[in-house]
């Protein structure tokens, strides 16, 4: 069975995340504060790694797999609590605390876990039928599996930049065919938050550009 194109793109993004997490700069600064408030470098790295582990769990153990009708991708981001939550909102506190717990295992353990998960994923994507949809314990809805992979790729791109800035290295570049769906998603979310005029101006006219952040 050949690898689905979306799955192949996801694997490229996941492999880039592992390379970044594995860097010596990340290991050396593991317990230092990151570029994100109230998170260490290790916590950002661990949260980045979660974008691999959740897909691994869905494919290898069926965790979160469902046949419920999925919602459209942008509607998903209209619903998730953390998108518009404050730093100290429960949703964001839970994310930070989970990342810090994972980071306590140390750099080498996190890297080894991700290496094993990626090896499993390469085999699973090539040999298994992909699930129809995925949900999470903190969602009351599901998204299609292809859309779920896009959400994980977006997280990888965003948090790779967070981690790279935290340790003063360049984020890993990705091919345009991998980055394209991520940028389309970010622009779509930004349109819903700020409106067409703000996004067009932000992308085209520096003299009229304002904040068009997706999150």
FIFIPA-730050 format. One record per residue (C-alpha): z, y, x; residue in one letter. Coordinates in steps of 0.05 Angstrom, whole numbers, plus 5000, padded with zeros to 4 digits. Layout:
N
ZYXA/...
This chain:
215
500050005000X/498150685029X/503251245032X/502751744975X/500452425002X/506652784976X/511052255008X/507252325074X/508353085072X/515752975057X/516352505117X/513453025163X/518553535138X/524253035144X/522252845215X/522053575235X/529153655208X/531553065249X/528553355312X/532054015300X/538753695284X/538153265346X/537353855393X/542553955447X/543854675423X/546154395356X/550653885389X/553754405435X/555254895379X/557154385325X/564054685309X/562055415316X/560655875257X/553455855232X/549056405205X/551356215135X/558056485111X/563855995113X/559755425144X/559755145215X/553454955251X/555354225239X/555954345165X/549154675161X/546154085200X/549553575156X/547253935093X/540153945121X/540753195134X/542853085061X/535753255041X/533752595075X/539652185052X/538852334978X/531552114979X/533651495018X/538851324965X/533851404909X/528750944941X/533350414971X/538850354919X/535850694858X/541151224858X/539351764808X/532851424787X/531351504714X/525851434662X/528152044623X/522552554611X/522953054669X/523253804662X/518054244698X/519854444768X/521055184756X/525155034694X/529554604739X/531155224781X/532555624718X/537955114703X/541454954769X/548155304776X/547855494849X/541555914845X/545056524816X/552156344835X/556656764879X/558956514947X/565656294919X/563055984855X/565055254845X/557855014856X/557255334924X/564355154945X/562854424929X/556554444971X/560154755031X/566054275026X/561553665023X/557553905083X/563854035124X/566453335108X/559953025131X/560153435194X/566953155214X/563452505233X/560352885292X/553353045317X/551652355344X/553751995280X/549752465236X/543552375279X/544151615280X/544951595204X/538652025195X/534651605244X/536350975206X/534851305139X/528051555162X/526250865188X/527850575120X/523951125084X/517651005125X/517750285103X/519650435031X/514250955021X/509050465047X/511349865007X/515050074944X/512750374878X/515451074874X/520551204819X/518351614759X/523852134760X/530552304791X/536952624766X/543452814800X/550652744776X/551153504769X/544653564728X/543853424654X/536353334664X/531353004711X/525353214752X/519252794768X/519652434835X/513852844865X/517353484844X/523853214872X/520553124940X/518153854936X/525354074922X/527653684984X/522053975026X/524054675005X/531254535024X/528954265091X/524754885106X/530155375085X/536055025119X/531954875181X/531255625189X/538755715176X/540455205230X/535355475280X/537956185272X/545055935280X/543655645349X/538456155370X/532255705373X/525655725336X/525155325271X/520354745276X/513254935252X/510154525196X/502854405178X/500054855124X/499254265076X/506754135081X/508954855078X/504155045021X/507954714964X/514454994990X/511755704992X/508755624923X/515455404896X/519155984929X/514056484902X/514656174833X/522156234833X/521656954859X/516757134803X/521756894751X/527457284784X/523857934802X/517457964762X/510058004781X/509958734804X/515858644852X/512958014883X/505958304892X/508758934924X/513458534968X/507758114994X/502558655001X/505359355008X/510959485058X/511760205033X/513559934964X/516759274983X/523559104956X/527958484955X/523957894928X/528557344953X/527956704913X/535456574919X/
